[in-house]
Amino acid sequence: MDADATRHVSGPGADARAYLLLRPYLKQSVKVEVTDPADPAPYWLVVSRHPQALAGALNAARSASR
């Protein structure tokens, strides 16, 4: 997510049940949807210096586990 989307999802658009890993000096993030019905968090929002690499690694791990 770019800086504007990250600001919205971590602020006024945030879900109070979500897990947020924020660093104020980082502006981009990855939103990871949680699909486990037993987990009360709808998503994790993780800020990162390299969000594309993080998203790629998560997608590769998800594909490998199927």
N, C-alpha and C positions, 0 to 999 in steps of 0.2 A: 504494500500500500504506500502511496506517496505521502508527502508531509500533510497535505490537507485532509486526506482520508484518515490518516493516523490520528490527527488532532480531533476529528469528529468522533471516531470510534472510541477513543480513549477519554473523551469528554462528554459533550451533550448527547451523543449517540450511544454511549456505553450501556451495556446491560450490567446491572449490579451483581449478577451471579457470575460474570466472566472473570477469568484469571488474567490479570494484566501484569506483564513484565516490562516496565517502562524505565527509560533513562532520558532525562530531559534534554540531553545534548545530542541524542539520536532522533532523527525525524522520520525515518521510514520503518515499516513494520510488516509482519506477516500475521494474518488472521487465520488461525487453525480451528476449523469447526470440530466440535466434539460430538461424535455420533453414538457414544455409549449411553444408553438410557438410564444407567445407574449413576452417571456422573451429573451433578447438578449444574456444572458450568457449561454454558452453551458454546463457548469458544475460548481460546487462548489468544491474546494479542501479545506478540513478542516483538519488541523493537530490535533492530539489528543494523550493524554497519553494512552488512551484505545481505539484504533481504532476498534477492534473487537466488543466491547460493543456498540460503537456508530453505527457501521454498523448494528448490530443486532437490536438496537432500531429503526433505520430508516426503516429497512425492516419490523419490526413488525407494525410500524405505517402505512406503505404503505399497508400492508395486511389487517389491520383493517379498512382502509378507502374504501376498495373495496366492 
